[in-house]
Each structure stands twice: as C-alpha cells, then as structure tokens.
Amino acid sequence: MKIYHTETQEDYDALLENLKNEGWTWFFGEAITSYNSQLWERNKQNTVVYLEGDGVSYGTISYAEDNYHDTPIEKYKAKNSERARNAKKFATTWKEVMESHLIESTDTSDNINNPEHYTSGGIETLDYIKAKVSDYPSYAVGNILKYVSRYEHKNGIEDLKKAQFYLNDLIEWMESDCK
C-alpha cells in the first residue's frame, strides 16, 4: 500500500493524471477522469490518495494516520506545475520586454534592491515571505503587476525597477527550484 498526501488541487490533479497514465483505476474499477479533480474539494489540504492492490481510493490524512499508522504518508508535489510554467513564461517574456526598453537595474538604489526598512528584525522580509508563502511565483507576479500598473501614476522608473527586481528574483527562483 502507498499513501500520498496532496496539499493543493494542482498536486492532486497531477497525481491522478500520473496514476491514470500508469493504468490505475478507482478501487471499484472505474477509470480515473479529469472530472475526478472535483473530489479534492471535499477534503482539500487534508486529502490523501491510497494505492492498494489494483485500485485507487482517497480520504483524509487523519483517517490514514489513525488506520494505517505503519504505512508512511508521502507528500506528492506536482513537478513543474502549470502555474510554475506560466509564471516562468511570464517572467521570460517580461524580461525580454524590459531589456527591449533598456531599463537597467542598479545596485545603488537602496529603495529597490535592499530597502533598509525590510531588514529590521534580523531577517530580510523577502526571505521570510519565501519561507512562509507556499506559492511564491504568484506573490512575485502580483508585485510585478502592481509596480508596472502604477508606475505612471506613482513612482515612475523606480516602480519599473522594483517590478524588474521581482522579475529577476522570480527568474532566479524558478531556475533554482523548478529544475
């Protein structure tokens, strides 16, 4: 028996797709379909998927812990998820747009690359966010969009440089995390 814990809808969908491709069916013999994606909504972050014998079933993590305490529960993470691929595509396109407009990033501006007020308390705020936010690409893309959409009305080129900072950081994160 194998038990997989899926913390996100995306992880659950990816696991079902992999199981379907490997020839697994539900324990009662029905084929795994894209419609089964809706089953994750019942237990959400507490969803586990069981592989036993010739079939697949699902339930809650607490049920698995109580009834299968000798079976390890593995976390299942989608590899290079659609969201990650879209974020990477956006980041690459944005970088090309920024380079075509010759906006140079400089390390001389503390307000862009290392704002002093973000390091009080002994930890860089962005490092803390990366450690705590499960979907950093969405956070970074949100900041990119925020700074780009307001640059004409608020801080001009400084906001474009802040957007570029988040874009560059997102690209670095994607290249190191999604390989």
C-alpha positions as a LaTeX table, in Angstrom:
\begin{tabular}{lrrr}
\hline
Residue & $x$ (\AA) & $y$ (\AA) & $z$ (\AA) \\
\hline
Met1 & 0.00 & 0.00 & 0.00 \\
Lys2 & 1.08 & 3.55 & $-0.72$ \\
Ile3 & $-0.48$ & 6.70 & 0.66 \\
Tyr4 & 0.10 & 10.12 & $-0.91$ \\
His5 & $-0.83$ & 13.42 & 0.73 \\
Thr6 & $-1.74$ & 16.21 & $-1.68$ \\
Glu7 & $-1.72$ & 19.71 & $-0.20$ \\
Thr8 & $-3.04$ & 21.51 & $-3.28$ \\
Gln9 & $-5.60$ & 20.93 & $-6.01$ \\
Glu10 & $-2.75$ & 21.09 & $-8.50$ \\
Asp11 & $-0.84$ & 18.31 & $-6.70$ \\
Tyr12 & $-3.99$ & 16.16 & $-6.53$ \\
Asp13 & $-4.74$ & 16.65 & $-10.23$ \\
Ala14 & $-1.15$ & 15.82 & $-11.19$ \\
Leu15 & $-1.18$ & 12.67 & $-9.06$ \\
Leu16 & $-4.46$ & 11.47 & $-10.60$ \\
Glu17 & $-3.11$ & 12.15 & $-14.09$ \\
Asn18 & 0.04 & 10.14 & $-13.34$ \\
Leu19 & $-1.97$ & 7.26 & $-11.88$ \\
Lys20 & $-4.31$ & 7.29 & $-14.88$ \\
Asn21 & $-1.30$ & 7.20 & $-17.23$ \\
Glu22 & 0.15 & 4.26 & $-15.27$ \\
Gly23 & $-3.10$ & 2.32 & $-15.79$ \\
Trp24 & $-4.59$ & 2.66 & $-12.30$ \\
Thr25 & $-8.37$ & 2.77 & $-11.83$ \\
Trp26 & $-10.55$ & 3.56 & $-8.83$ \\
Phe27 & $-10.90$ & 0.63 & $-6.43$ \\
Phe28 & $-14.36$ & $-0.14$ & $-7.86$ \\
Gly29 & $-12.96$ & $-0.41$ & $-11.40$ \\
Glu30 & $-13.97$ & 2.95 & $-12.86$ \\
Ala31 & $-11.43$ & 4.89 & $-14.90$ \\
Ile32 & $-9.79$ & 7.96 & $-13.42$ \\
Thr33 & $-11.04$ & 11.00 & $-15.34$ \\
Ser34 & $-10.48$ & 14.75 & $-15.25$ \\
Tyr35 & $-13.91$ & 15.05 & $-13.59$ \\
Asn36 & $-12.41$ & 13.34 & $-10.52$ \\
Ser37 & $-10.47$ & 16.56 & $-9.93$ \\
Gln38 & $-13.55$ & 17.81 & $-8.04$ \\
Leu39 & $-13.07$ & 15.16 & $-5.34$ \\
Trp40 & $-10.22$ & 17.21 & $-3.87$ \\
Glu41 & $-12.74$ & 19.85 & $-2.80$ \\
Arg42 & $-14.22$ & 17.51 & $-0.16$ \\
Asn43 & $-11.07$ & 17.32 & 1.99 \\
Lys44 & $-8.87$ & 19.98 & 0.40 \\
Gln45 & $-5.43$ & 20.21 & 2.12 \\
Asn46 & $-6.26$ & 17.08 & 4.15 \\
Thr47 & $-6.66$ & 14.86 & 1.06 \\
Val48 & $-4.76$ & 11.61 & 0.75 \\
Val49 & $-4.79$ & 9.10 & $-2.09$ \\
Tyr50 & $-4.43$ & 5.38 & $-1.37$ \\
Leu51 & $-2.90$ & 2.89 & $-3.80$ \\
Glu52 & $-3.73$ & $-0.64$ & $-2.77$ \\
Gly53 & $-3.92$ & $-3.81$ & $-4.81$ \\
Asp54 & $-5.45$ & $-2.93$ & $-8.14$ \\
Gly55 & $-7.23$ & 0.24 & $-7.14$ \\
Val56 & $-7.06$ & 3.83 & $-6.02$ \\
Ser57 & $-9.15$ & 5.49 & $-3.33$ \\
Tyr58 & $-9.00$ & 8.75 & $-1.44$ \\
Gly59 & $-9.76$ & 10.09 & 2.02 \\
Thr60 & $-8.43$ & 12.30 & 4.79 \\
Ile61 & $-4.97$ & 12.40 & 6.27 \\
Ser62 & $-6.34$ & 11.88 & 9.80 \\
Tyr63 & $-8.12$ & 8.68 & 8.71 \\
Ala64 & $-4.90$ & 7.43 & 7.12 \\
Glu65 & $-2.87$ & 8.24 & 10.23 \\
Asp66 & $-5.38$ & 6.51 & 12.53 \\
Asn67 & $-5.90$ & 3.40 & 10.43 \\
Tyr68 & $-2.60$ & 2.91 & 8.61 \\
His69 & $-0.09$ & 4.09 & 11.21 \\
Asp70 & 2.54 & 1.62 & 9.90 \\
Thr71 & 2.32 & 2.98 & 6.35 \\
Pro72 & 4.33 & 6.13 & 5.62 \\
Ile73 & 2.39 & 9.01 & 4.10 \\
Glu74 & 4.35 & 10.59 & 1.26 \\
Lys75 & 3.78 & 14.19 & 0.19 \\
Tyr76 & 3.03 & 14.37 & $-3.52$ \\
Lys77 & 4.10 & 17.57 & $-5.28$ \\
Ala78 & 3.32 & 18.30 & $-8.93$ \\
Lys79 & 6.52 & 18.56 & $-10.92$ \\
Asn80 & 6.85 & 21.77 & $-12.89$ \\
Ser81 & 3.21 & 22.60 & $-12.47$ \\
Glu82 & 1.16 & 24.57 & $-14.99$ \\
Arg83 & 1.22 & 27.56 & $-12.65$ \\
Ala84 & 5.02 & 27.37 & $-12.44$ \\
Arg85 & 5.30 & 27.02 & $-16.23$ \\
Asn86 & 3.02 & 30.04 & $-16.72$ \\
Ala87 & 4.98 & 32.09 & $-14.19$ \\
Lys88 & 8.24 & 31.16 & $-15.91$ \\
Lys89 & 6.78 & 32.07 & $-19.33$ \\
Phe90 & 5.55 & 35.40 & $-17.94$ \\
Ala91 & 8.92 & 36.08 & $-16.32$ \\
Thr92 & 10.82 & 35.33 & $-19.53$ \\
Thr93 & 8.50 & 37.49 & $-21.64$ \\
Trp94 & 8.66 & 40.32 & $-19.11$ \\
Lys95 & 12.46 & 40.17 & $-19.04$ \\
Glu96 & 12.53 & 40.49 & $-22.83$ \\
Val97 & 10.18 & 43.48 & $-22.69$ \\
Met98 & 12.26 & 45.16 & $-20.01$ \\
Glu99 & 15.51 & 44.54 & $-21.89$ \\
Ser100 & 13.99 & 45.94 & $-25.06$ \\
His101 & 13.28 & 49.18 & $-23.19$ \\
Leu102 & 16.82 & 49.28 & $-21.81$ \\
Ile103 & 15.82 & 49.65 & $-18.18$ \\
Glu104 & 18.97 & 48.92 & $-16.24$ \\
Ser105 & 18.93 & 47.51 & $-12.76$ \\
Thr106 & 21.36 & 49.18 & $-10.41$ \\
Asp107 & 22.58 & 48.13 & $-7.02$ \\
Thr108 & 22.98 & 51.73 & $-5.92$ \\
Ser109 & 19.34 & 52.32 & $-5.03$ \\
Asp110 & 18.52 & 51.04 & $-1.55$ \\
Asn111 & 14.81 & 51.59 & $-2.18$ \\
Ile112 & 14.83 & 48.98 & $-4.95$ \\
Asn113 & 17.39 & 46.27 & $-4.22$ \\
Asn114 & 17.85 & 46.38 & $-0.45$ \\
Pro115 & 15.47 & 48.72 & 1.37 \\
Glu116 & 16.80 & 49.27 & 4.87 \\
His117 & 13.35 & 49.02 & 6.47 \\
Tyr118 & 12.94 & 45.45 & 5.12 \\
Thr119 & 15.87 & 44.07 & 7.12 \\
Ser120 & 14.92 & 45.24 & 10.61 \\
Gly121 & 14.43 & 42.34 & 12.98 \\
Gly122 & 17.38 & 40.37 & 11.64 \\
Ile123 & 15.75 & 38.76 & 8.60 \\
Glu124 & 15.16 & 40.05 & 5.10 \\
Thr125 & 11.39 & 40.30 & 4.62 \\
Leu126 & 11.53 & 38.65 & 1.19 \\
Asp127 & 13.41 & 35.64 & 2.63 \\
Tyr128 & 10.70 & 35.27 & 5.27 \\
Ile129 & 7.98 & 35.50 & 2.62 \\
Lys130 & 9.66 & 32.82 & 0.51 \\
Ala131 & 9.85 & 30.55 & 3.56 \\
Lys132 & 6.19 & 31.06 & 4.51 \\
Val133 & 4.26 & 31.55 & 1.24 \\
Ser134 & 3.58 & 28.24 & $-0.49$ \\
Asp135 & 3.17 & 29.84 & $-3.92$ \\
Tyr136 & 5.99 & 32.36 & $-4.23$ \\
Pro137 & 5.62 & 32.76 & $-8.04$ \\
Ser138 & 2.09 & 34.14 & $-7.63$ \\
Tyr139 & 3.31 & 36.56 & $-4.95$ \\
Ala140 & 6.16 & 37.77 & $-7.20$ \\
Val141 & 3.91 & 38.11 & $-10.27$ \\
Gly142 & 1.42 & 40.07 & $-8.16$ \\
Asn143 & 4.15 & 42.53 & $-7.18$ \\
Ile144 & 5.38 & 42.79 & $-10.76$ \\
Leu145 & 1.87 & 43.63 & $-11.95$ \\
Lys146 & 1.37 & 46.10 & $-9.08$ \\
Tyr147 & 4.53 & 48.05 & $-9.82$ \\
Val148 & 4.04 & 48.04 & $-13.59$ \\
Ser149 & 0.43 & 49.16 & $-13.38$ \\
Arg150 & 1.15 & 52.08 & $-11.06$ \\
Tyr151 & 4.49 & 53.37 & $-12.37$ \\
Glu152 & 2.91 & 56.15 & $-14.47$ \\
His153 & 0.89 & 57.41 & $-11.52$ \\
Lys154 & 3.19 & 56.98 & $-8.55$ \\
Asn155 & 6.97 & 56.49 & $-8.62$ \\
Gly156 & 7.82 & 56.31 & $-12.32$ \\
Ile157 & 11.04 & 54.48 & $-13.15$ \\
Glu158 & 11.55 & 53.44 & $-9.52$ \\
Asp159 & 8.40 & 51.31 & $-9.72$ \\
Leu160 & 9.57 & 49.78 & $-13.01$ \\
Lys161 & 12.87 & 48.91 & $-11.35$ \\
Lys162 & 11.00 & 47.35 & $-8.43$ \\
Ala163 & 8.98 & 45.28 & $-10.93$ \\
Gln164 & 12.23 & 44.30 & $-12.59$ \\
Phe165 & 13.70 & 43.32 & $-9.21$ \\
Tyr166 & 10.78 & 40.95 & $-8.56$ \\
Leu167 & 11.00 & 39.61 & $-12.10$ \\
Asn168 & 14.72 & 38.88 & $-11.76$ \\
Asp169 & 14.14 & 37.29 & $-8.37$ \\
Leu170 & 11.31 & 35.15 & $-9.78$ \\
Ile171 & 13.52 & 34.00 & $-12.65$ \\
Glu172 & 16.27 & 33.03 & $-10.20$ \\
Trp173 & 13.76 & 31.21 & $-8.00$ \\
Met174 & 12.24 & 29.36 & $-10.97$ \\
Glu175 & 15.63 & 28.35 & $-12.34$ \\
Ser176 & 16.80 & 27.01 & $-8.98$ \\
Asp177 & 13.51 & 25.46 & $-7.78$ \\
Cys178 & 11.97 & 24.02 & $-10.94$ \\
Lys179 & 14.88 & 22.10 & $-12.44$ \\
\hline
\end{tabular}
